[in-house]
Amino acid sequence: MEPMYKSTRSEKGAVTASQAILKGLAEDGGLFVPTSIPKLDRSLEEISKMDYQETAYQVMKLFLADFTEEELRGCIARAYDDKFDTREIAPLTEKDGVYYLELFHGATIAFKDMALSILPHLLTTSARKNQVENEIVILTATSGDTGKAAMAGFADVEGTRIIVFYPKNGVSAIQERQMVTQKGKNTFVVGITGNFDDAQSGVKAMFNNRELAKRMEAKGYQFSSANSINIGRLVPQVVYYVYAYTRLLAQGAVQKGEPVNFVVPTGNFGNILAAFYAKNMGLPVGKLICASNENKVLFDFFETGVYDKNREFILTTSPSMDILISSNLERLIYRIAGENAVETGKFMEALAREGKYTITHGMKEQMQDFIGGWASEEKTAQEIKRVYEAAGYVMDTHTGVASAVYHDYREKTGDTTKTVIASTASPYKFATSVMGAIDDKYKAMDDFALIDELCRVSGTAIPKAVAELRTAPVLHDTVCETEDMQKTVEKILAL
Ligand SMILES: *Cc1c(COP(=O)(O)O)cnc(C)c1O
Protein backbone atom coordinates (compact mmCIF):
# COMPACT_ATOMS: atom_id res chain seq x y z
CA MET A 1 0.00 0.00 0.00
CA GLU A 2 1.52 3.29 -1.06
CA PRO A 3 1.32 5.99 1.56
CA MET A 4 -0.55 9.23 1.09
CA TYR A 5 -0.19 12.02 3.64
CA LYS A 6 -2.79 13.25 6.08
CA SER A 7 -2.82 15.85 8.81
CA THR A 8 -2.34 14.96 12.48
CA ARG A 9 -5.26 17.27 13.29
CA SER A 10 -8.08 16.38 10.95
CA GLU A 11 -9.59 13.40 9.21
CA LYS A 12 -10.01 15.35 5.99
CA GLY A 13 -8.64 14.26 2.61
CA ALA A 14 -5.17 12.88 2.19
CA VAL A 15 -2.67 14.48 -0.20
CA THR A 16 0.18 13.04 -2.24
CA ALA A 17 3.78 13.16 -1.04
CA SER A 18 4.64 15.98 -3.45
CA GLN A 19 1.66 18.02 -2.25
CA ALA A 20 2.66 17.46 1.38
CA ILE A 21 6.21 18.60 0.60
CA LEU A 22 4.88 21.75 -1.09
CA LYS A 23 2.53 22.64 1.73
CA GLY A 24 4.97 21.88 4.57
CA LEU A 25 2.31 22.26 7.24
CA ALA A 26 -1.32 21.12 6.79
CA GLU A 27 -3.94 23.87 6.53
CA ASP A 28 -5.39 23.00 9.95
CA GLY A 29 -1.99 23.57 11.55
CA GLY A 30 -1.30 19.84 11.85
CA LEU A 31 1.71 17.96 10.54
CA PHE A 32 1.55 15.60 7.59
CA VAL A 33 2.02 11.93 8.41
CA PRO A 34 2.06 8.94 6.06
CA THR A 35 -1.20 6.98 6.01
CA SER A 36 0.96 3.92 6.66
CA ILE A 37 4.66 3.40 7.14
CA PRO A 38 5.93 1.34 4.22
CA LYS A 39 7.99 -1.81 4.76
CA LEU A 40 11.40 -2.15 3.15
CA ASP A 41 10.99 -4.21 -0.02
CA ARG A 42 14.66 -5.17 -0.32
CA SER A 43 16.41 -7.38 2.20
CA LEU A 44 18.93 -5.75 4.51
CA GLU A 45 21.61 -8.04 3.04
CA GLU A 46 20.86 -6.61 -0.40
CA ILE A 47 20.93 -3.05 0.93
CA SER A 48 24.23 -3.72 2.70
CA LYS A 49 25.84 -3.96 -0.75
CA MET A 50 24.45 -0.60 -1.89
CA ASP A 51 26.10 2.79 -1.57
CA TYR A 52 24.45 5.74 0.18
CA GLN A 53 22.69 7.04 -2.94
CA GLU A 54 21.18 3.68 -3.84
CA THR A 55 20.11 3.10 -0.22
CA ALA A 56 18.48 6.53 -0.31
CA TYR A 57 16.54 5.56 -3.39
CA GLN A 58 15.38 2.25 -1.92
CA VAL A 59 14.09 3.97 1.24
CA MET A 60 12.70 7.20 -0.18
CA LYS A 61 10.82 5.65 -3.11
CA LEU A 62 8.60 3.89 -0.58
CA PHE A 63 7.56 7.17 1.06
CA LEU A 64 7.50 9.42 -2.00
CA ALA A 65 5.18 7.24 -4.03
CA ASP A 66 4.15 9.86 -6.60
CA PHE A 67 7.75 10.63 -7.65
CA THR A 68 8.93 8.78 -10.74
CA GLU A 69 12.15 6.79 -10.49
CA GLU A 70 13.87 9.31 -12.74
CA GLU A 71 12.71 12.27 -10.65
CA LEU A 72 13.79 10.76 -7.36
CA ARG A 73 17.12 9.48 -8.61
CA GLY A 74 17.76 12.95 -10.08
CA CYS A 75 17.09 14.61 -6.71
CA ILE A 76 19.38 12.13 -4.93
CA ALA A 77 22.20 12.57 -7.42
CA ARG A 78 22.11 16.37 -7.13
CA ALA A 79 22.02 16.24 -3.31
CA TYR A 80 24.56 13.60 -2.30
CA ASP A 81 27.52 14.56 -4.43
CA ASP A 82 30.89 16.15 -3.77
CA LYS A 83 29.31 18.78 -1.52
CA PHE A 84 30.05 16.04 1.01
CA ASP A 85 33.69 15.66 1.90
CA THR A 86 33.50 11.88 2.13
CA ARG A 87 32.39 9.37 -0.47
CA GLU A 88 30.42 7.38 2.14
CA ILE A 89 28.29 10.52 2.85
CA ALA A 90 27.57 9.28 6.40
CA PRO A 91 30.58 7.32 7.69
CA LEU A 92 30.24 5.07 10.71
CA THR A 93 33.21 5.01 13.03
CA GLU A 94 33.78 2.80 16.07
CA LYS A 95 35.36 4.51 19.07
CA ASP A 96 35.52 3.39 22.66
CA GLY A 97 33.05 0.52 22.17
CA VAL A 98 30.32 2.47 20.42
CA TYR A 99 29.60 3.52 16.85
CA TYR A 100 29.39 7.17 15.88
CA LEU A 101 27.36 7.82 12.75
CA GLU A 102 28.94 11.01 11.41
CA LEU A 103 26.19 13.06 9.84
CA PHE A 104 28.27 16.20 9.48
CA HIS A 105 30.21 15.80 6.27
CA GLY A 106 27.99 18.09 4.16
CA ALA A 107 28.25 21.72 3.12
CA THR A 108 27.54 23.24 6.56
CA ILE A 109 29.08 20.50 8.73
CA ALA A 110 25.94 19.61 10.69
CA PHE A 111 23.41 16.83 10.22
CA LYS A 112 20.80 19.21 8.78
CA ASP A 113 22.71 18.91 5.49
CA MET A 114 21.58 15.30 5.21
CA ALA A 115 18.04 16.45 4.50
CA LEU A 116 18.50 20.03 3.38
CA SER A 117 20.77 19.19 0.50
CA ILE A 118 17.91 17.23 -1.06
CA LEU A 119 14.86 19.22 0.06
CA PRO A 120 15.23 22.02 -2.55
CA HIS A 121 15.24 19.40 -5.30
CA LEU A 122 12.27 17.54 -3.81
CA LEU A 123 10.46 20.85 -3.52
CA THR A 124 11.12 22.14 -7.04
CA THR A 125 10.24 18.70 -8.43
CA SER A 126 7.02 18.77 -6.38
CA ALA A 127 6.19 22.24 -7.72
CA ARG A 128 6.66 21.03 -11.29
CA LYS A 129 4.53 17.95 -10.67
CA ASN A 130 1.69 20.08 -9.30
CA GLN A 131 1.85 22.86 -11.93
CA VAL A 132 2.78 25.46 -9.34
CA GLU A 133 3.76 28.73 -11.01
CA ASN A 134 4.23 30.84 -7.88
CA GLU A 135 7.65 31.58 -6.52
CA ILE A 136 8.15 29.45 -3.42
CA VAL A 137 9.13 31.37 -0.32
CA ILE A 138 10.86 29.23 2.25
CA LEU A 139 10.27 30.61 5.71
CA THR A 140 12.43 29.05 8.39
CA ALA A 141 13.16 29.42 12.06
CA THR A 142 16.53 28.11 13.14
CA SER A 143 18.29 27.32 16.38
CA GLY A 144 21.54 27.66 14.47
CA ASP A 145 22.12 24.81 12.06
CA THR A 146 18.93 24.54 10.00
CA GLY A 147 19.11 28.11 8.76
CA LYS A 148 22.54 27.83 7.25
CA ALA A 149 21.94 24.36 5.84
CA ALA A 150 18.64 25.49 4.31
CA MET A 151 20.21 28.56 2.74
CA ALA A 152 23.10 26.53 1.38
CA GLY A 153 20.56 24.15 -0.13
CA PHE A 154 18.28 26.81 -1.62
CA ALA A 155 20.84 29.47 -2.63
CA ASP A 156 20.18 30.43 -6.25
CA VAL A 157 17.72 27.56 -6.80
CA GLU A 158 15.40 29.01 -9.41
CA GLY A 159 11.79 29.70 -8.42
CA THR A 160 12.63 29.85 -4.71
CA ARG A 161 13.46 32.48 -2.12
CA ILE A 162 14.47 31.79 1.47
CA ILE A 163 14.03 33.87 4.63
CA VAL A 164 15.67 32.62 7.83
CA PHE A 165 15.02 33.85 11.39
CA TYR A 166 17.49 33.02 14.16
CA PRO A 167 17.80 34.05 17.83
CA LYS A 168 20.39 36.83 17.73
CA ASN A 169 21.89 35.84 21.09
CA GLY A 170 21.33 32.11 20.93
CA VAL A 171 23.75 30.72 18.36
CA SER A 172 27.51 30.09 18.33
CA ALA A 173 29.94 32.58 16.76
CA ILE A 174 30.66 30.15 13.94
CA GLN A 175 26.97 29.51 13.35
CA GLU A 176 26.21 33.22 13.15
CA ARG A 177 29.12 33.91 10.83
CA GLN A 178 28.05 31.04 8.60
CA MET A 179 24.59 32.56 8.24
CA VAL A 180 25.46 36.22 7.77
CA THR A 181 28.00 35.41 5.06
CA GLN A 182 25.54 33.35 3.00
CA LYS A 183 25.70 34.10 -0.71
CA GLY A 184 22.79 33.85 -3.16
CA LYS A 185 20.52 36.69 -4.25
CA ASN A 186 17.43 34.76 -3.06
CA THR A 187 18.67 34.37 0.55
CA PHE A 188 17.64 36.60 3.52
CA VAL A 189 18.78 36.21 7.13
CA VAL A 190 17.19 38.01 10.10
CA GLY A 191 18.26 37.93 13.75
CA ILE A 192 15.42 38.29 16.28
CA THR A 193 15.63 39.54 19.84
CA GLY A 194 13.75 36.45 21.17
CA ASN A 195 14.78 32.81 21.48
CA PHE A 196 14.32 29.89 19.08
CA ASP A 197 10.81 29.04 20.28
CA ASP A 198 9.80 32.66 19.61
CA ALA A 199 11.22 32.39 16.10
CA GLN A 200 9.41 29.11 15.49
CA SER A 201 6.12 30.43 16.86
CA GLY A 202 6.44 33.54 14.69
CA VAL A 203 7.01 31.45 11.57
CA LYS A 204 4.10 29.15 12.42
CA ALA A 205 1.83 32.17 12.88
CA MET A 206 2.74 33.44 9.41
CA PHE A 207 2.07 30.04 7.88
CA ASN A 208 -1.37 30.02 9.48
CA ASN A 209 -2.22 33.58 8.50
CA ARG A 210 -4.84 33.32 5.72
CA GLU A 211 -4.88 37.04 5.05
CA LEU A 212 -1.13 37.06 4.52
CA ALA A 213 -1.42 34.03 2.21
CA LYS A 214 -3.92 35.93 0.05
CA ARG A 215 -1.65 38.92 -0.30
CA MET A 216 1.24 36.60 -1.15
CA GLU A 217 -0.82 34.79 -3.79
CA ALA A 218 -1.74 38.12 -5.39
CA LYS A 219 1.97 38.86 -5.83
CA GLY A 220 2.81 35.38 -7.12
CA TYR A 221 4.32 33.93 -3.93
CA GLN A 222 3.51 31.01 -1.70
CA PHE A 223 5.09 29.83 1.52
CA SER A 224 6.69 26.51 2.10
CA SER A 225 8.69 25.24 5.02
CA ALA A 226 12.18 23.86 5.26
CA ASN A 227 11.77 23.19 8.97
CA SER A 228 11.90 19.63 10.17
CA ILE A 229 8.11 19.48 10.14
CA ASN A 230 8.28 19.11 6.34
CA ILE A 231 8.09 15.45 5.35
CA GLY A 232 10.66 16.31 2.70
CA ARG A 233 13.06 16.69 5.64
CA LEU A 234 11.90 13.68 7.58
CA VAL A 235 12.01 11.09 4.81
CA PRO A 236 15.68 11.66 3.80
CA GLN A 237 16.60 11.25 7.47
CA VAL A 238 15.19 7.73 7.58
CA VAL A 239 17.84 6.74 5.05
CA TYR A 240 20.92 6.96 7.25
CA TYR A 241 19.50 4.70 9.93
CA VAL A 242 19.02 2.00 7.32
CA TYR A 243 22.46 2.81 5.95
CA ALA A 244 24.13 2.61 9.40
CA TYR A 245 22.52 -0.72 10.18
CA THR A 246 23.43 -2.23 6.84
CA ARG A 247 27.06 -1.06 7.22
CA LEU A 248 27.21 -2.98 10.51
CA LEU A 249 25.73 -5.97 8.74
CA ALA A 250 28.26 -5.70 5.91
CA GLN A 251 31.13 -5.54 8.41
CA GLY A 252 29.81 -8.57 10.27
CA ALA A 253 29.47 -6.44 13.41
CA VAL A 254 25.83 -7.55 13.69
CA GLN A 255 24.15 -10.74 12.53
CA LYS A 256 20.95 -10.83 10.49
CA GLY A 257 18.05 -9.69 12.66
CA GLU A 258 20.22 -8.55 15.56
CA PRO A 259 18.85 -5.34 17.05
CA VAL A 260 20.88 -2.14 17.34
CA ASN A 261 20.15 0.78 19.66
CA PHE A 262 20.25 4.33 18.36
CA VAL A 263 21.05 7.32 20.54
CA VAL A 264 19.96 10.64 19.11
CA PRO A 265 20.75 14.10 20.49
CA THR A 266 17.32 15.63 20.26
CA GLY A 267 15.75 19.05 19.92
CA ASN A 268 12.77 19.22 17.60
CA PHE A 269 12.34 15.41 17.67
CA GLY A 270 12.82 15.11 13.89
CA ASN A 271 15.97 13.05 13.80
CA ILE A 272 14.83 10.50 16.34
CA LEU A 273 11.38 10.28 14.76
CA ALA A 274 13.12 9.27 11.53
CA ALA A 275 14.81 6.45 13.47
CA PHE A 276 11.37 5.39 14.75
CA TYR A 277 10.08 5.33 11.17
CA ALA A 278 13.09 3.22 10.16
CA LYS A 279 12.20 0.76 12.90
CA ASN A 280 8.63 0.65 11.65
CA MET A 281 9.91 -0.10 8.14
CA GLY A 282 11.37 -3.30 9.52
CA LEU A 283 14.86 -2.26 10.59
CA PRO A 284 15.93 -4.29 13.66
CA VAL A 285 16.12 -1.49 16.21
CA GLY A 286 16.25 -2.06 19.95
CA LYS A 287 15.93 1.10 22.00
CA LEU A 288 15.66 4.62 20.69
CA ILE A 289 17.47 6.71 23.25
CA CYS A 290 16.35 10.31 23.18
CA ALA A 291 19.15 12.49 24.58
CA SER A 292 18.40 16.01 25.84
CA ASN A 293 20.59 18.74 27.28
CA GLU A 294 19.49 20.77 30.31
CA ASN A 295 16.33 21.76 28.42
CA LYS A 296 15.07 18.30 29.32
CA VAL A 297 11.39 18.67 28.52
CA LEU A 298 11.47 15.41 26.52
CA PHE A 299 13.22 13.46 29.28
CA ASP A 300 10.51 14.57 31.72
CA PHE A 301 7.85 13.66 29.18
CA PHE A 302 9.13 10.10 28.76
CA GLU A 303 9.38 9.75 32.55
CA THR A 304 6.01 11.15 33.52
CA GLY A 305 3.76 11.38 30.45
CA VAL A 306 3.45 15.13 31.07
CA TYR A 307 4.76 17.48 28.41
CA ASP A 308 5.36 20.80 30.13
CA LYS A 309 7.21 23.62 28.47
CA ASN A 310 6.56 26.01 31.37
CA ARG A 311 10.11 26.23 32.59
CA GLU A 312 13.18 28.34 32.25
CA PHE A 313 14.76 28.29 28.79
CA ILE A 314 18.42 27.46 29.30
CA LEU A 315 21.13 28.53 26.87
CA THR A 316 23.58 25.64 26.67
CA THR A 317 26.70 24.75 24.72
CA SER A 318 24.51 22.53 22.48
CA PRO A 319 22.29 25.34 21.12
CA SER A 320 20.64 23.28 18.40
CA MET A 321 18.96 21.34 21.19
CA ASP A 322 17.85 24.39 23.18
CA ILE A 323 14.21 23.80 22.41
CA LEU A 324 11.15 23.58 24.62
CA ILE A 325 8.56 22.87 21.92
CA SER A 326 9.59 19.78 20.00
CA SER A 327 7.36 20.13 16.95
CA ASN A 328 7.84 16.66 15.55
CA LEU A 329 6.65 15.04 18.75
CA GLU A 330 3.14 15.75 17.45
CA ARG A 331 3.65 12.93 14.95
CA LEU A 332 4.42 10.47 17.74
CA ILE A 333 1.49 11.74 19.81
CA TYR A 334 -0.81 11.16 16.84
CA ARG A 335 0.51 7.67 16.46
CA ILE A 336 0.17 6.66 20.12
CA ALA A 337 -3.27 8.29 20.28
CA GLY A 338 -4.36 5.60 17.81
CA GLU A 339 -4.07 7.99 14.82
CA ASN A 340 -6.86 10.00 16.35
CA ALA A 341 -6.72 13.52 14.91
CA VAL A 342 -9.31 14.96 17.30
CA GLU A 343 -7.41 13.77 20.36
CA THR A 344 -4.09 14.97 18.92
CA GLY A 345 -5.65 18.36 18.20
CA LYS A 346 -6.76 18.61 21.83
CA PHE A 347 -3.26 17.95 23.15
CA MET A 348 -1.79 20.54 20.81
CA GLU A 349 -4.44 23.07 21.79
CA ALA A 350 -3.59 22.49 25.44
CA LEU A 351 0.08 23.00 24.58
CA ALA A 352 -0.69 26.28 22.84
CA ARG A 353 -3.03 27.46 25.61
CA GLU A 354 -1.38 26.23 28.82
CA GLY A 355 2.02 25.13 27.62
CA LYS A 356 1.39 21.58 28.76
CA TYR A 357 -0.57 18.39 28.30
CA THR A 358 -0.74 14.95 29.88
CA ILE A 359 -1.04 11.80 27.80
CA THR A 360 -3.07 8.79 28.93
CA HIS A 361 -1.62 5.70 30.52
CA GLY A 362 -2.46 3.70 27.40
CA MET A 363 -0.52 6.15 25.25
CA LYS A 364 2.47 6.05 27.55
CA GLU A 365 2.50 2.24 27.27
CA GLN A 366 3.06 2.59 23.54
CA MET A 367 6.25 4.56 23.92
CA GLN A 368 8.31 1.64 25.15
CA ASP A 369 10.68 1.86 22.19
CA PHE A 370 11.89 5.17 23.61
CA ILE A 371 14.17 5.86 26.54
CA GLY A 372 14.64 9.46 27.64
CA GLY A 373 17.93 10.69 29.04
CA TRP A 374 19.61 14.01 29.64
CA ALA A 375 23.09 15.32 30.36
CA SER A 376 24.09 18.44 32.26
CA GLU A 377 26.61 20.89 30.85
CA GLU A 378 29.22 19.47 33.19
CA LYS A 379 28.55 15.83 32.25
CA THR A 380 28.69 16.70 28.57
CA ALA A 381 32.05 18.43 28.89
CA GLN A 382 33.42 15.51 30.92
CA GLU A 383 32.28 13.08 28.25
CA ILE A 384 33.99 15.03 25.45
CA LYS A 385 37.20 15.00 27.47
CA ARG A 386 36.85 11.34 28.45
CA VAL A 387 36.40 10.09 24.89
CA TYR A 388 39.19 12.32 23.65
CA GLU A 389 41.54 10.89 26.25
CA ALA A 390 40.37 7.30 25.79
CA ALA A 391 40.21 7.17 21.99
CA GLY A 392 41.68 10.40 20.59
CA TYR A 393 38.26 11.16 19.13
CA VAL A 394 36.94 14.72 19.37
CA MET A 395 33.18 15.10 19.24
CA ASP A 396 30.98 18.18 19.23
CA THR A 397 28.79 19.22 22.17
CA HIS A 398 25.52 17.78 20.76
CA THR A 399 27.15 14.42 20.19
CA GLY A 400 28.69 14.82 23.64
CA VAL A 401 25.21 15.01 25.18
CA ALA A 402 24.20 11.81 23.38
CA SER A 403 27.40 10.01 24.30
CA ALA A 404 27.05 10.97 27.97
CA VAL A 405 23.41 9.86 28.02
CA TYR A 406 24.35 6.55 26.40
CA HIS A 407 27.07 5.66 28.90
CA ASP A 408 24.77 6.57 31.74
CA TYR A 409 22.05 4.35 30.26
CA ARG A 410 24.45 1.47 29.72
CA GLU A 411 25.73 1.67 33.26
CA LYS A 412 22.25 1.76 34.74
CA THR A 413 20.73 -1.01 32.62
CA GLY A 414 23.65 -3.24 31.71
CA ASP A 415 22.25 -3.25 28.13
CA THR A 416 25.17 -4.29 25.90
CA THR A 417 23.25 -4.15 22.60
CA LYS A 418 25.42 -2.71 19.82
CA THR A 419 24.77 1.00 19.75
CA VAL A 420 24.98 3.77 17.20
CA ILE A 421 25.18 7.39 18.33
CA ALA A 422 23.98 9.95 15.81
CA SER A 423 26.86 12.38 15.62
CA THR A 424 25.15 15.55 14.53
CA ALA A 425 27.79 18.25 14.16
CA SER A 426 31.45 18.69 13.46
CA PRO A 427 33.45 19.75 16.52
CA TYR A 428 34.74 22.63 14.37
CA LYS A 429 31.33 24.22 14.58
CA PHE A 430 31.55 24.49 18.38
CA ALA A 431 35.28 24.83 18.86
CA THR A 432 35.23 26.99 22.02
CA SER A 433 32.98 24.62 23.94
CA VAL A 434 34.69 21.49 22.66
CA MET A 435 38.24 22.68 23.31
CA GLY A 436 37.22 24.20 26.65
CA ALA A 437 35.95 20.76 27.66
CA ILE A 438 39.27 19.18 26.74
CA ASP A 439 41.43 21.71 28.55
CA ASP A 440 40.61 24.74 30.71
CA LYS A 441 43.33 26.78 29.06
CA TYR A 442 41.20 27.10 25.90
CA LYS A 443 38.17 28.51 27.69
CA ALA A 444 38.84 32.18 27.05
CA MET A 445 39.64 31.77 23.36
CA ASP A 446 37.10 32.25 20.57
CA ASP A 447 35.98 29.72 17.96
CA PHE A 448 38.18 31.16 15.27
CA ALA A 449 41.32 31.20 17.38
CA LEU A 450 40.80 27.56 18.30
CA ILE A 451 40.38 26.07 14.85
CA ASP A 452 44.05 25.36 14.25
CA GLU A 453 44.39 23.96 17.74
CA LEU A 454 41.41 21.67 17.19
CA CYS A 455 42.99 20.50 13.95
CA ARG A 456 46.14 19.65 15.86
CA VAL A 457 44.53 17.76 18.76
CA SER A 458 41.99 15.85 16.66
CA GLY A 459 44.23 15.10 13.70
CA THR A 460 41.34 15.93 11.34
CA ALA A 461 41.44 18.36 8.44
CA ILE A 462 39.81 21.78 8.85
CA PRO A 463 36.54 21.54 6.89
CA LYS A 464 36.20 23.82 3.89
CA ALA A 465 33.04 25.33 5.37
CA VAL A 466 35.09 26.64 8.32
CA ALA A 467 38.23 27.65 6.44
CA GLU A 468 36.18 29.87 4.11
CA LEU A 469 34.54 31.75 6.98
CA ARG A 470 37.71 33.48 8.03
CA THR A 471 37.63 35.75 5.01
CA ALA A 472 34.00 35.65 3.86
CA PRO A 473 32.33 39.10 3.81
CA VAL A 474 29.24 39.73 5.97
CA LEU A 475 26.28 40.13 3.61
CA HIS A 476 23.33 40.22 6.05
CA ASP A 477 22.79 42.44 9.11
CA THR A 478 19.01 42.69 9.64
CA VAL A 479 17.81 42.38 13.23
CA CYS A 480 14.17 42.73 14.36
CA GLU A 481 12.00 42.44 17.45
CA THR A 482 10.09 39.15 17.72
CA GLU A 483 6.78 41.02 17.18
CA ASP A 484 8.05 42.45 13.89
CA MET A 485 8.82 39.20 12.09
CA GLN A 486 5.84 39.47 9.77
CA LYS A 487 6.57 43.12 8.97
CA THR A 488 10.09 42.10 8.03
CA VAL A 489 8.80 39.44 5.65
CA GLU A 490 6.37 41.92 4.09
CA LYS A 491 9.24 44.29 3.51
CA ILE A 492 11.48 41.66 1.93
CA LEU A 493 8.69 40.55 -0.42
CA ALA A 494 7.45 44.11 -1.00
CA LEU A 495 3.88 43.07 -0.14
C1 LIG B 1 19.10 20.15 14.77
C2 LIG B 1 20.17 19.53 15.55
C3 LIG B 1 19.88 18.59 16.55
C4 LIG B 1 18.47 18.21 16.94
O1 LIG B 1 17.81 17.49 15.93
P1 LIG B 1 16.20 17.41 15.95
O2 LIG B 1 15.85 16.72 14.68
O3 LIG B 1 15.73 18.82 16.01
O4 LIG B 1 15.82 16.64 17.16
C5 LIG B 1 20.95 17.99 17.21
N1 LIG B 1 22.22 18.33 16.92
C6 LIG B 1 22.53 19.23 15.97
C7 LIG B 1 23.94 19.57 15.74
C8 LIG B 1 21.52 19.85 15.25
O5 LIG B 1 21.84 20.75 14.32
The ligand as an SDF file (V2000), in Angstrom:
LIG
                    3D

 15 15  0  0  0  0  0  0  0  0999 V2000
   19.1000   20.1540   14.7690 C   0  0  0  0  0  0  0  0  0  0  0  0
   20.1660   19.5250   15.5460 C   0  0  0  0  0  0  0  0  0  0  0  0
   19.8800   18.5890   16.5490 C   0  0  0  0  0  0  0  0  0  0  0  0
   18.4690   18.2070   16.9370 C   0  0  0  0  0  0  0  0  0  0  0  0
   17.8070   17.4880   15.9310 O   0  0  0  0  0  0  0  0  0  0  0  0
   16.2000   17.4090   15.9480 P   0  0  0  0  0  0  0  0  0  0  0  0
   15.8500   16.7200   14.6840 O   0  0  0  0  0  0  0  0  0  0  0  0
   15.7260   18.8160   16.0150 O   0  0  0  0  0  0  0  0  0  0  0  0
   15.8210   16.6380   17.1560 O   0  0  0  0  0  0  0  0  0  0  0  0
   20.9450   17.9860   17.2060 C   0  0  0  0  0  0  0  0  0  0  0  0
   22.2180   18.3310   16.9160 N   0  0  0  0  0  0  0  0  0  0  0  0
   22.5280   19.2340   15.9740 C   0  0  0  0  0  0  0  0  0  0  0  0
   23.9450   19.5720   15.7360 C   0  0  0  0  0  0  0  0  0  0  0  0
   21.5230   19.8510   15.2530 C   0  0  0  0  0  0  0  0  0  0  0  0
   21.8420   20.7520   14.3180 O   0  0  0  0  0  0  0  0  0  0  0  0
  1  2  1  0
  2  3  1  0
  2 14  2  0
  3  4  1  0
  3 10  2  0
  4  5  1  0
  5  6  1  0
  6  7  2  0
  6  8  1  0
  6  9  1  0
 10 11  1  0
 11 12  2  0
 12 13  1  0
 12 14  1  0
 14 15  1  0
M  END
$$$$
